[in-house]
Amino acid sequence: MQQKTKLFLQALKYSIPHLGKCMQKQHLNHYNFADHYYNRIKLKKYHLTKCLQNKPKISELARNIPSRSFSCKDLQPVKQENEKPLPENMDAFEKVRTKLETQPQEEYEIINVEVKHGGFVYYQEGCCLVRSKDEEADNDNYEVLFNLEELKLDQPFIDCIRVAPDEKYVAAKIRTEDSEASTCVIIKLSDQPVMEVSFPNVSSFEWVKDEEDEDVLFYTFQRNLRCHDVYRATFGDNKRNERFYTEKDPSYFVFLYLTKDSRFLTINIMNKTTSEVWLIDGLSPWDPPVLIQKRIHGVLYYVEHRDDELYILTNVGEPTEFKLPPWACGFIMDTNSDPKNCPFQLCSPIRPPKYYTYKFAEGKLFEETGHEDPITKTSRVLRLEAKSKDGKLVPMTVFHKTDSEDLQKKPLLIHVYGAYGMDLKMNFRPERRVLVDDGWILAYCHVRGGGELGLQWHADGRLTKKLNGLADLEACIKTLHGQGFSQPSLTTLTAFSAGGVLAGALCNSNPELLRAVTLEAPFLDVLNTMMDTTLPLTLEELEEWGNPSSDEKHKNYIKRYCPYQNIKPQHYPSVHITAYENDERVPLKGIVSYTEKLKEAISEHAKDTGEGYQAPNIILDIQPGGNHVIEDSHKKITAQIKFLYEELGLDSTSVFEDLKKYLKF
């Protein structure tokens, strides 16, 4: 930021008569946005200058919570007849382990959500949206509300559920595994539930109830991966459907969020570094929205509400000069202090509180948690740090089998991402379990550019600091080898999407560290992609990668690390690339161009090396479909594992036998 912008973050006590008097109409798409920033909060209390009238809250709307697994293999729900209950005195971890080991493979295919509202739980069972009484949710006593097969989609699943305040309607967003397109269906709840209407390409959506006790659905419309339009609709006898906001700046996207107490609907407009929030009164949804703070470059903020006070989370936190409504007063929250100071629980922590407090000591393993994997009880979790070339300590998380001996001779699979301020995914997946059981070491490198250590960690790995992430990745791998975890001839690397930038860059700069690499929908041609403004996400991505079309400094810097631009005749690790035919986020054209150029460079190197040179294998596996990354594709999982085992010369018999417990071949 050239000019230090600071936002006076308030918890605002609302005088409801003032709300809705704003004459302007103005309005982010990630549901994760709140969780992403809740972990970086500071709270400072300011004197409240005005006591304002309280107004009763509307009833709390249902919120999505992680839930059950299901299969879409059958048209109608199938009840398990012979399922044996687990002993009540069984240890909790043993219950989880037993259930996982006895579930059929399809239990792993899709992880869906369930919603509790009133006395009911709403969820997907088979290919149906169902609900059951809360106390009977685990007894297979449910009411079928809608059959997803009516939409004529291939293996549809429910991505999100929202229930209207008085349970007259339920809205569900439905999509398929091989496409990012979604359909929102509105089901009228009665003795004979019926689909009232469906809307295509819906991204975020929320219910509120107006002054006439009529349910109003607010939703955002996504076109070509861009989410700029906000609509509101009513149903029944008084049908209405109107667009009331369109974001004009193509570098921003829009999403809706209902505060945790359902008191306000927030219309969030943001790009990678800047946001703006407008509020809609949950009691008067037809009134014009109220602006909290106009967008200021470099300032991100997010709004929550409790007990007639607004809590605003941001990346800057000192008072500044700007005009606030006369009813504004309260608290300031920024990203530099302890979330415990917040007066209410904002979200569940996503990591142990001491995760990054350990110190690196002379290249030695400095901390061993002794924690066992709650699923297998046979793996060990280690926390390490590597010293990057600028002295920065980079955290790593390492898993390996508890009884493994001589770890230097074990295969190692490195995971990396390092972009957009997003944490590296370490969620449980069955293929990761079987690799650990088969003796593999799994290492997760939390390099700069990600979000593990806060917003500054992201800032230090984007734009003209992207090479920091590459230096971090190199340091992590060298540290692992130096501490006795595997060796280069047994080391593999995996990455997806934007993680492909660092993976591809490492293959160019230090190919000797790796034996094999698997990439999924990888971003490999940064320069040409960011210069093509006709692509749907280029303008949104400028804050992450830079603008090579108008900024020569950005262009020259991207040329230094762009995987495609830096391919040269040399020895490379073997590479397996999974790409998707109609991927809109990472176009197939760039991946094909990268693959062809890489093969040409390897052929040229082979000619110069002479006879006896064993060239690496370069495999491009193009999958049908228009999704970006399909985590649960059995074909993809087995192809990648087969590739890794063959490249390392390992026997894959046992690992595929174990995979059969979870995946249908």
Secondary structure in CASP SS format (residue, H / E / C, confidence):
PFRMAT SS
TARGET T0000
AUTHOR 0000-0000-0000
METHOD secondary structure of the structure
MODEL  1
M C 1.00
Q C 1.00
Q C 1.00
K C 1.00
T C 1.00
K C 1.00
L C 1.00
F C 1.00
L C 1.00
Q C 1.00
A C 1.00
L C 1.00
K E 1.00
Y C 1.00
S C 1.00
I H 1.00
P H 1.00
H H 1.00
L C 1.00
G C 1.00
K C 1.00
C C 1.00
M C 1.00
Q C 1.00
K C 1.00
Q C 1.00
H C 1.00
L C 1.00
N C 1.00
H C 1.00
Y C 1.00
N C 1.00
F H 1.00
A H 1.00
D H 1.00
H H 1.00
Y H 1.00
Y H 1.00
N C 1.00
R C 1.00
I C 1.00
K E 1.00
L E 1.00
K E 1.00
K E 1.00
Y C 1.00
H C 1.00
L C 1.00
T C 1.00
K C 1.00
C C 1.00
L C 1.00
Q C 1.00
N C 1.00
K C 1.00
P C 1.00
K C 1.00
I C 1.00
S C 1.00
E C 1.00
L C 1.00
A C 1.00
R C 1.00
N E 1.00
I E 1.00
P E 1.00
S E 1.00
R E 1.00
S E 1.00
F E 1.00
S C 1.00
C C 1.00
K C 1.00
D C 1.00
L C 1.00
Q C 1.00
P C 1.00
V C 1.00
K C 1.00
Q C 1.00
E C 1.00
N C 1.00
E C 1.00
K C 1.00
P C 1.00
L C 1.00
P C 1.00
E C 1.00
N C 1.00
M C 1.00
D C 1.00
A H 1.00
F H 1.00
E H 1.00
K H 1.00
V H 1.00
R H 1.00
T H 1.00
K H 1.00
L H 1.00
E H 1.00
T H 1.00
Q C 1.00
P C 1.00
Q H 1.00
E H 1.00
E H 1.00
Y H 1.00
E C 1.00
I E 1.00
I E 1.00
N E 1.00
V E 1.00
E E 1.00
V E 1.00
K E 1.00
H E 1.00
G C 1.00
G C 1.00
F E 1.00
V E 1.00
Y E 1.00
Y E 1.00
Q E 1.00
E E 1.00
G C 1.00
C C 1.00
C E 1.00
L E 1.00
V E 1.00
R E 1.00
S E 1.00
K E 1.00
D H 1.00
E H 1.00
E H 1.00
A C 1.00
D C 1.00
N C 1.00
D C 1.00
N C 1.00
Y C 1.00
E E 1.00
V E 1.00
L E 1.00
F E 1.00
N E 1.00
L H 1.00
E H 1.00
E H 1.00
L H 1.00
K C 1.00
L C 1.00
D C 1.00
Q C 1.00
P E 1.00
F E 1.00
I E 1.00
D E 1.00
C E 1.00
I E 1.00
R E 1.00
V E 1.00
A C 1.00
P C 1.00
D C 1.00
E C 1.00
K C 1.00
Y E 1.00
V E 1.00
A E 1.00
A E 1.00
K E 1.00
I E 1.00
R E 1.00
T E 1.00
E C 1.00
D C 1.00
S C 1.00
E C 1.00
A C 1.00
S E 1.00
T E 1.00
C E 1.00
V E 1.00
I E 1.00
I E 1.00
K E 1.00
L C 1.00
S C 1.00
D C 1.00
Q C 1.00
P C 1.00
V E 1.00
M E 1.00
E E 1.00
V E 1.00
S E 1.00
F E 1.00
P E 1.00
N C 1.00
V E 1.00
S E 1.00
S E 1.00
F E 1.00
E E 1.00
W E 1.00
V E 1.00
K E 1.00
D C 1.00
E C 1.00
E C 1.00
D C 1.00
E C 1.00
D E 1.00
V E 1.00
L E 1.00
F E 1.00
Y E 1.00
T E 1.00
F E 1.00
Q E 1.00
R E 1.00
N C 1.00
L C 1.00
R E 1.00
C E 1.00
H E 1.00
D E 1.00
V E 1.00
Y E 1.00
R E 1.00
A E 1.00
T E 1.00
F C 1.00
G C 1.00
D C 1.00
N C 1.00
K C 1.00
R E 1.00
N E 1.00
E E 1.00
R E 1.00
F E 1.00
Y E 1.00
T E 1.00
E C 1.00
K C 1.00
D C 1.00
P C 1.00
S C 1.00
Y C 1.00
F E 1.00
V E 1.00
F E 1.00
L E 1.00
Y E 1.00
L E 1.00
T C 1.00
K C 1.00
D C 1.00
S C 1.00
R C 1.00
F E 1.00
L E 1.00
T E 1.00
I E 1.00
N E 1.00
I E 1.00
M E 1.00
N C 1.00
K C 1.00
T C 1.00
T C 1.00
S E 1.00
E E 1.00
V E 1.00
W E 1.00
L E 1.00
I E 1.00
D E 1.00
G C 1.00
L C 1.00
S C 1.00
P C 1.00
W C 1.00
D C 1.00
P C 1.00
P C 1.00
V E 1.00
L E 1.00
I E 1.00
Q E 1.00
K C 1.00
R C 1.00
I C 1.00
H C 1.00
G C 1.00
V C 1.00
L C 1.00
Y E 1.00
Y E 1.00
V E 1.00
E E 1.00
H E 1.00
R E 1.00
D C 1.00
D C 1.00
E E 1.00
L E 1.00
Y E 1.00
I E 1.00
L E 1.00
T E 1.00
N C 1.00
V C 1.00
G C 1.00
E C 1.00
P C 1.00
T C 1.00
E C 1.00
F C 1.00
K C 1.00
L C 1.00
P C 1.00
P C 1.00
W C 1.00
A C 1.00
C C 1.00
G C 1.00
F E 1.00
I E 1.00
M E 1.00
D E 1.00
T C 1.00
N C 1.00
S C 1.00
D C 1.00
P H 1.00
K H 1.00
N H 1.00
C C 1.00
P C 1.00
F C 1.00
Q C 1.00
L C 1.00
C C 1.00
S C 1.00
P C 1.00
I C 1.00
R C 1.00
P C 1.00
P C 1.00
K C 1.00
Y C 1.00
Y C 1.00
T C 1.00
Y C 1.00
K C 1.00
F C 1.00
A E 1.00
E C 1.00
G C 1.00
K E 1.00
L C 1.00
F C 1.00
E C 1.00
E E 1.00
T E 1.00
G E 1.00
H E 1.00
E E 1.00
D C 1.00
P C 1.00
I C 1.00
T C 1.00
K C 1.00
T C 1.00
S E 1.00
R E 1.00
V E 1.00
L E 1.00
R E 1.00
L E 1.00
E E 1.00
A E 1.00
K E 1.00
S C 1.00
K C 1.00
D C 1.00
G C 1.00
K C 1.00
L E 1.00
V E 1.00
P E 1.00
M E 1.00
T E 1.00
V E 1.00
F E 1.00
H E 1.00
K E 1.00
T C 1.00
D C 1.00
S C 1.00
E C 1.00
D C 1.00
L H 1.00
Q H 1.00
K H 1.00
K C 1.00
P C 1.00
L E 1.00
L E 1.00
I E 1.00
H E 1.00
V C 1.00
Y C 1.00
G C 1.00
A C 1.00
Y C 1.00
G C 1.00
M C 1.00
D C 1.00
L C 1.00
K C 1.00
M C 1.00
N C 1.00
F C 1.00
R C 1.00
P H 1.00
E H 1.00
R H 1.00
R H 1.00
V H 1.00
L H 1.00
V H 1.00
D H 1.00
D C 1.00
G C 1.00
W C 1.00
I E 1.00
L E 1.00
A E 1.00
Y E 1.00
C E 1.00
H C 1.00
V C 1.00
R C 1.00
G C 1.00
G C 1.00
G C 1.00
E C 1.00
L C 1.00
G C 1.00
L H 1.00
Q H 1.00
W H 1.00
H H 1.00
A H 1.00
D C 1.00
G C 1.00
R C 1.00
L H 1.00
T H 1.00
K H 1.00
K H 1.00
L H 1.00
N H 1.00
G H 1.00
L H 1.00
A H 1.00
D H 1.00
L H 1.00
E H 1.00
A H 1.00
C H 1.00
I H 1.00
K H 1.00
T H 1.00
L H 1.00
H H 1.00
G H 1.00
Q C 1.00
G C 1.00
F C 1.00
S C 1.00
Q C 1.00
P H 1.00
S H 1.00
L H 1.00
T E 1.00
T E 1.00
L E 1.00
T E 1.00
A E 1.00
F E 1.00
S C 1.00
A C 1.00
G H 1.00
G H 1.00
V H 1.00
L H 1.00
A H 1.00
G H 1.00
A H 1.00
L H 1.00
C H 1.00
N H 1.00
S H 1.00
N C 1.00
P H 1.00
E H 1.00
L H 1.00
L C 1.00
R C 1.00
A E 1.00
V E 1.00
T E 1.00
L E 1.00
E E 1.00
A C 1.00
P C 1.00
F C 1.00
L C 1.00
D C 1.00
V H 1.00
L H 1.00
N H 1.00
T H 1.00
M H 1.00
M C 1.00
D C 1.00
T C 1.00
T C 1.00
L C 1.00
P C 1.00
L C 1.00
T C 1.00
L C 1.00
E C 1.00
E C 1.00
L H 1.00
E H 1.00
E H 1.00
W H 1.00
G C 1.00
N C 1.00
P C 1.00
S C 1.00
S C 1.00
D C 1.00
E H 1.00
K H 1.00
H H 1.00
K H 1.00
N H 1.00
Y H 1.00
I H 1.00
K H 1.00
R H 1.00
Y H 1.00
C C 1.00
P C 1.00
Y C 1.00
Q C 1.00
N C 1.00
I C 1.00
K C 1.00
P C 1.00
Q C 1.00
H C 1.00
Y C 1.00
P C 1.00
S E 1.00
V E 1.00
H E 1.00
I E 1.00
T E 1.00
A E 1.00
Y E 1.00
E C 1.00
N C 1.00
D C 1.00
E C 1.00
R C 1.00
V C 1.00
P C 1.00
L H 1.00
K H 1.00
G H 1.00
I H 1.00
V H 1.00
S H 1.00
Y H 1.00
T H 1.00
E H 1.00
K H 1.00
L H 1.00
K H 1.00
E H 1.00
A H 1.00
I H 1.00
S H 1.00
E H 1.00
H H 1.00
A H 1.00
K H 1.00
D H 1.00
T H 1.00
G C 1.00
E C 1.00
G C 1.00
Y C 1.00
Q C 1.00
A C 1.00
P C 1.00
N C 1.00
I E 1.00
I E 1.00
L E 1.00
D E 1.00
I E 1.00
Q E 1.00
P C 1.00
G C 1.00
G C 1.00
N C 1.00
H C 1.00
V C 1.00
I C 1.00
E C 1.00
D C 1.00
S C 1.00
H H 1.00
K H 1.00
K H 1.00
I H 1.00
T H 1.00
A H 1.00
Q H 1.00
I H 1.00
K H 1.00
F H 1.00
L H 1.00
Y H 1.00
E H 1.00
E H 1.00
L H 1.00
G C 1.00
L C 1.00
D C 1.00
S C 1.00
T H 1.00
S H 1.00
V H 1.00
F H 1.00
E H 1.00
D H 1.00
L H 1.00
K C 1.00
K C 1.00
Y C 1.00
L C 1.00
K C 1.00
F C 1.00
END
